[in-house]
């Protein structure tokens, strides 16, 4: 079996685990009388420690985000629609909060070939200077995607000025302060729903 095949098998396995978790819990769950707007994973899905290079030139470890709620998204700067719309929704949700500084936002590039640290930093700064950008060797990034049950694959786009596009998971992941995935949000979520979930968790001492 080739390395590519092994990676695909792991990704499919990760996706299966994610689907099973979501089916068992349902799209919404009650916790202390509160109804989550995102899809809850119960039990939470632990994410192994990882290291990827940040736009600052320093390595970023998942443990660096410990102690806070962390939103993780896999995307790329040449993405024509899903990525910028999702980042705009995250920006809007945080802007409505009294304490947005208690939430990390980590954007992991699935197109490191074009997303240099400078390019990614400039892209994210348009949404917030506090968003954390990570861009590293694609094989290292794939290992991280497997842990999240995410995927990304380059696709030729001859009629596009970009030359190629990247098909990728459009889901937004919310990690608790211990680095476990507790909620996910599909593309097109309402910013106010994300804000409500974040504020509820912060009120409960998460972060």
Secondary structure as a PSIPRED ss2 file (coil, helix, strand):
# PSIPRED VFORMAT (PSIPRED V4.0)

   1 X C   1.000  0.000  0.000
   2 X C   1.000  0.000  0.000
   3 X H   0.000  1.000  0.000
   4 X H   0.000  1.000  0.000
   5 X H   0.000  1.000  0.000
   6 X H   0.000  1.000  0.000
   7 X H   0.000  1.000  0.000
   8 X H   0.000  1.000  0.000
   9 X H   0.000  1.000  0.000
  10 X H   0.000  1.000  0.000
  11 X H   0.000  1.000  0.000
  12 X H   0.000  1.000  0.000
  13 X H   0.000  1.000  0.000
  14 X H   0.000  1.000  0.000
  15 X H   0.000  1.000  0.000
  16 X H   0.000  1.000  0.000
  17 X H   0.000  1.000  0.000
  18 X H   0.000  1.000  0.000
  19 X H   0.000  1.000  0.000
  20 X H   0.000  1.000  0.000
  21 X H   0.000  1.000  0.000
  22 X H   0.000  1.000  0.000
  23 X H   0.000  1.000  0.000
  24 X H   0.000  1.000  0.000
  25 X H   0.000  1.000  0.000
  26 X C   1.000  0.000  0.000
  27 X C   1.000  0.000  0.000
  28 X C   1.000  0.000  0.000
  29 X C   1.000  0.000  0.000
  30 X E   0.000  0.000  1.000
  31 X E   0.000  0.000  1.000
  32 X C   1.000  0.000  0.000
  33 X C   1.000  0.000  0.000
  34 X E   0.000  0.000  1.000
  35 X E   0.000  0.000  1.000
  36 X C   1.000  0.000  0.000
  37 X C   1.000  0.000  0.000
  38 X C   1.000  0.000  0.000
  39 X E   0.000  0.000  1.000
  40 X E   0.000  0.000  1.000
  41 X E   0.000  0.000  1.000
  42 X E   0.000  0.000  1.000
  43 X E   0.000  0.000  1.000
  44 X E   0.000  0.000  1.000
  45 X E   0.000  0.000  1.000
  46 X E   0.000  0.000  1.000
  47 X C   1.000  0.000  0.000
  48 X C   1.000  0.000  0.000
  49 X C   1.000  0.000  0.000
  50 X C   1.000  0.000  0.000
  51 X E   0.000  0.000  1.000
  52 X E   0.000  0.000  1.000
  53 X E   0.000  0.000  1.000
  54 X E   0.000  0.000  1.000
  55 X C   1.000  0.000  0.000
  56 X C   1.000  0.000  0.000
  57 X C   1.000  0.000  0.000
  58 X C   1.000  0.000  0.000
  59 X E   0.000  0.000  1.000
  60 X E   0.000  0.000  1.000
  61 X E   0.000  0.000  1.000
  62 X H   0.000  1.000  0.000
  63 X H   0.000  1.000  0.000
  64 X H   0.000  1.000  0.000
  65 X H   0.000  1.000  0.000
  66 X C   1.000  0.000  0.000
  67 X C   1.000  0.000  0.000
  68 X C   1.000  0.000  0.000
  69 X E   0.000  0.000  1.000
  70 X E   0.000  0.000  1.000
  71 X E   0.000  0.000  1.000
  72 X E   0.000  0.000  1.000
  73 X E   0.000  0.000  1.000
  74 X E   0.000  0.000  1.000
  75 X E   0.000  0.000  1.000
  76 X C   1.000  0.000  0.000
  77 X C   1.000  0.000  0.000
  78 X C   1.000  0.000  0.000
  79 X C   1.000  0.000  0.000
  80 X C   1.000  0.000  0.000
  81 X C   1.000  0.000  0.000
  82 X H   0.000  1.000  0.000
  83 X H   0.000  1.000  0.000
  84 X H   0.000  1.000  0.000
  85 X H   0.000  1.000  0.000
  86 X H   0.000  1.000  0.000
  87 X H   0.000  1.000  0.000
  88 X H   0.000  1.000  0.000
  89 X H   0.000  1.000  0.000
  90 X H   0.000  1.000  0.000
  91 X H   0.000  1.000  0.000
  92 X H   0.000  1.000  0.000
  93 X H   0.000  1.000  0.000
  94 X H   0.000  1.000  0.000
  95 X H   0.000  1.000  0.000
  96 X C   1.000  0.000  0.000
  97 X C   1.000  0.000  0.000
  98 X C   1.000  0.000  0.000
  99 X C   1.000  0.000  0.000
 100 X H   0.000  1.000  0.000
 101 X H   0.000  1.000  0.000
 102 X H   0.000  1.000  0.000
 103 X E   0.000  0.000  1.000
 104 X E   0.000  0.000  1.000
 105 X E   0.000  0.000  1.000
 106 X E   0.000  0.000  1.000
 107 X E   0.000  0.000  1.000
 108 X E   0.000  0.000  1.000
 109 X E   0.000  0.000  1.000
 110 X C   1.000  0.000  0.000
 111 X C   1.000  0.000  0.000
 112 X C   1.000  0.000  0.000
 113 X C   1.000  0.000  0.000
 114 X C   1.000  0.000  0.000
 115 X C   1.000  0.000  0.000
 116 X C   1.000  0.000  0.000
 117 X H   0.000  1.000  0.000
 118 X H   0.000  1.000  0.000
 119 X H   0.000  1.000  0.000
 120 X H   0.000  1.000  0.000
 121 X H   0.000  1.000  0.000
 122 X H   0.000  1.000  0.000
 123 X H   0.000  1.000  0.000
 124 X H   0.000  1.000  0.000
 125 X H   0.000  1.000  0.000
 126 X C   1.000  0.000  0.000
 127 X C   1.000  0.000  0.000
 128 X C   1.000  0.000  0.000
 129 X C   1.000  0.000  0.000
 130 X C   1.000  0.000  0.000
 131 X C   1.000  0.000  0.000
 132 X E   0.000  0.000  1.000
 133 X E   0.000  0.000  1.000
 134 X E   0.000  0.000  1.000
 135 X C   1.000  0.000  0.000
 136 X C   1.000  0.000  0.000
 137 X C   1.000  0.000  0.000
 138 X H   0.000  1.000  0.000
 139 X H   0.000  1.000  0.000
 140 X H   0.000  1.000  0.000
 141 X H   0.000  1.000  0.000
 142 X H   0.000  1.000  0.000
 143 X H   0.000  1.000  0.000
 144 X H   0.000  1.000  0.000
 145 X H   0.000  1.000  0.000
 146 X H   0.000  1.000  0.000
 147 X H   0.000  1.000  0.000
 148 X H   0.000  1.000  0.000
 149 X C   1.000  0.000  0.000
 150 X C   1.000  0.000  0.000
 151 X C   1.000  0.000  0.000
 152 X E   0.000  0.000  1.000
 153 X E   0.000  0.000  1.000
 154 X E   0.000  0.000  1.000
 155 X E   0.000  0.000  1.000
 156 X E   0.000  0.000  1.000
 157 X C   1.000  0.000  0.000
 158 X C   1.000  0.000  0.000
 159 X C   1.000  0.000  0.000
 160 X C   1.000  0.000  0.000
 161 X C   1.000  0.000  0.000
 162 X C   1.000  0.000  0.000
 163 X C   1.000  0.000  0.000
 164 X E   0.000  0.000  1.000
 165 X E   0.000  0.000  1.000
 166 X E   0.000  0.000  1.000
 167 X E   0.000  0.000  1.000
 168 X E   0.000  0.000  1.000
 169 X C   1.000  0.000  0.000
 170 X C   1.000  0.000  0.000
 171 X C   1.000  0.000  0.000
 172 X E   0.000  0.000  1.000
 173 X E   0.000  0.000  1.000
 174 X E   0.000  0.000  1.000
 175 X E   0.000  0.000  1.000
 176 X C   1.000  0.000  0.000
 177 X C   1.000  0.000  0.000
 178 X C   1.000  0.000  0.000
 179 X C   1.000  0.000  0.000
 180 X E   0.000  0.000  1.000
 181 X E   0.000  0.000  1.000
 182 X E   0.000  0.000  1.000
 183 X E   0.000  0.000  1.000
 184 X E   0.000  0.000  1.000
 185 X E   0.000  0.000  1.000
 186 X C   1.000  0.000  0.000
 187 X C   1.000  0.000  0.000
 188 X C   1.000  0.000  0.000
 189 X C   1.000  0.000  0.000
 190 X C   1.000  0.000  0.000
 191 X H   0.000  1.000  0.000
 192 X H   0.000  1.000  0.000
 193 X H   0.000  1.000  0.000
 194 X H   0.000  1.000  0.000
 195 X H   0.000  1.000  0.000
 196 X H   0.000  1.000  0.000
 197 X H   0.000  1.000  0.000
 198 X H   0.000  1.000  0.000
 199 X H   0.000  1.000  0.000
 200 X H   0.000  1.000  0.000
 201 X H   0.000  1.000  0.000
 202 X H   0.000  1.000  0.000
 203 X H   0.000  1.000  0.000
 204 X C   1.000  0.000  0.000
 205 X C   1.000  0.000  0.000
 206 X C   1.000  0.000  0.000
 207 X C   1.000  0.000  0.000
